[in-house]
Amino acid sequence: MRTTSLGKIPAIGMSFWLLKVLATTLGDLTGDLLSIALHLGYRLALAASVLAMVTLLVAQLRSERLRPWLFWALMLASSAVGAEVSDALARALGWGTAITALVLLGGLVAILLSWGMCRGLPAPGFVGNRRDEVWFWAAALAGNALGSVLGDLLGDRWGLGLAASSALYAAMLAALWALGRATRIDRRLLFWVAFVPSRIPF
């Protein structure tokens, strides 16, 4: 699933996915740090995370070219917001991890379908138009939130633990990579399916 970047998204290859796992995992841990370790609570932690994400998003949209440090900082911030959103829905509002996962999955699918109908869904490496960037980051936020709650679902609800959950995520990513090499499945679909579990499921 490698593409050449012609926009403001890095080329999709091994380095992209390794950095995605790192940024998303750090973002998830940052969300937990703000809300739990620093005792800010979900509301204050969410407000701080959203402020950071919006600031970085504005800078990303105003940039005329790809700035890798800015892209990955925004990915980290979107993961922190996603973690706060998923925790707020599952715990603060009492929806539970399973219902929250279904809601966030529906949100991600709705965003991608709406993007496709309104703009035509581009390959991720070719996202350069600012309107497509907004769609991309909306989908990234939903995908990161879904990945966060799935980690909670695997660990808390199903009791798999960190090692087993990480192994399952790694197996899913390996299977998607194999599908990308061996089949003609739409690479856009494979990208967004892989986007969700590309993290360490703390």
N, C-alpha and C positions, 0 to 999 in steps of 0.2 A: 504494500500500500504506500509506495513512495511517489510523491509528486514534486514537480519543480514549482517553487513559489514565484508567482507573477504578481502578487499583491502584498498585503500587510500581515499575512499569516506565514510563519516559517514553513519551509519545505517539509512535507510529511514523510519522515523516515525514522530510523531507529533512534536518532538523537532527539527527534521531536517527542517520541513516546517516552523515552527515559526522562526528559525534562518535564513532560506532562505528569508523570507519576510523582516526581519530586515536588513540583509546584503544587499539585493538588493535595498531596499528603501534608505538606507544610501548611497549606491554607486551612485544611481541616483541623489540624492541630492548633493553629492560631485561633480559629473559632472557639475551640474548646478552652484554650487558654484564657480568652477574654471572658467567656460566659461562666466557666466553672472555676478555674484556678484563681482568677482575679476577682471572682464573685461579683461581676458586673450584672449578671442575669442576662436572660435572652434578649430583652428589649434594648438595653444599653449596648450590649455586644453587637447586636444586629445593626443598630444605628451607626456605631463606629465602623463596622465592616462595610456597610453601604456607602458611607461617606468616602472611605478609602477607594472603593471600587468606582464610584462615580467620578472622583477626581482623576483616577488613572484612565478611565474610559474616555473622558473629555480630552485628555492629553493624547490618547491613542487615536481618536477620531481626528484631531487637529494635525497630527503628524502626517507629513506627505509621503513618508516611506516607512518601511519596516524597521522598527527599533526593537531588537530582540529583548533587551532588558525591560522595556516597557510592556511588551507583549506578555512576558512571563510574570512580571509583577502583577499585571491585570489578571492573569490566570490564577495566581495565588489568591488575590483578593476575591475573585469570583468564587473560588472554592471556600474561602472563609464565610462569605455571605451564604453560599449554598448550605454549609454545615449549620449555620445559625437558623436558616429557614427550616431545614429539615428537623432540627431539634425543637424549634418552636412549635411546629405542627405536631410532631410525634409526642412531645413531652409536655410542653407548656399548655397546648390546647387539648391534649389527651387523645389525639387521633390514633396513636399507636404507629409502630413502624410499618406494618403491612398496608394499612390504609394510606399512610403518607407516601409510601413507595408507589402505590397505584395512582395517586393524585399527581405526583411529580412525573411519573411515566406518561400519563395523559397530557400533562403540560408540555413535556418535551416533544411528544408526537404532534401536538397541536401547533407548536412553534414551527417545527420543520415543515409540516403540511402548509401552514399559512405562508411561510417563506417561499416555498415552492410555487404556490398559486399566485403570490403577489409579485415575486421577483424572478422566479426560476432558480431552483436550488443549485448553486455553483459547487464545483469541487473545492474543498477547503483551501487548498494551496493557491486558488485563483480569486480569493476574496480580496478585493481592493477598494470597491466602491463603498462609500461611507454608510449608505443605507444597508448594504449587505453586511457590513461590519456590525451594525446594531443588531441585526438578526442573528449573526454568528454569536455575539456575546450573550444575547438572550438565551440561545440554545445552550451555550456553554454553562451559563448559570444554572439552568434547569438540569443539565446533565451532571454537573458537579453536585448539586443538591441530591439528585437521585442516587449517585454513587455513594454519597455520605450515608443516606438512610439505608441503602442496601448493606453497607458495612455493619451498621447497627443491627439490621435484621439478621444477618448471618451470625454475628457474634452474640447478641443478646437473646434473640428469639429462638434461634436454632442451635445456639451454643457451640458453634464450630471453633471459635477461638481464632487468634491472629494467624497462626501458622496454617491452619486448614483453610481459612478464608482467603489468605494470600495465595495459597496454592491453587484454589479454585479460580480466583481472578486471573492468575498467570495461565492456567489451562484455557480459560475463555479467550484470552488475548492470543495465545498460540493457535487456537482453533480458527479464530478470525483471520490471523495472518495466513494460515494455510488455505483458507477459503479464498483470500485475496490472490494467492498465487495460482491456485488450481481451478478457479471458476471465473465466470464472467459476471458475478454478482456486482451490482452497482457499487463502486468504490465510495460514493457518498454515504450510502447506507452502512457499509462496513465501518467507515470512519466514525459515525455517530453511535453505532452500537459499541465500538471499542472505546469510545470516549468515556462511557460511564464507568467501567471497571478498571480503567487505567489509573490506579491509585493503590496505596497500601490500606487495606480496610481496618483501620484502628477502631 
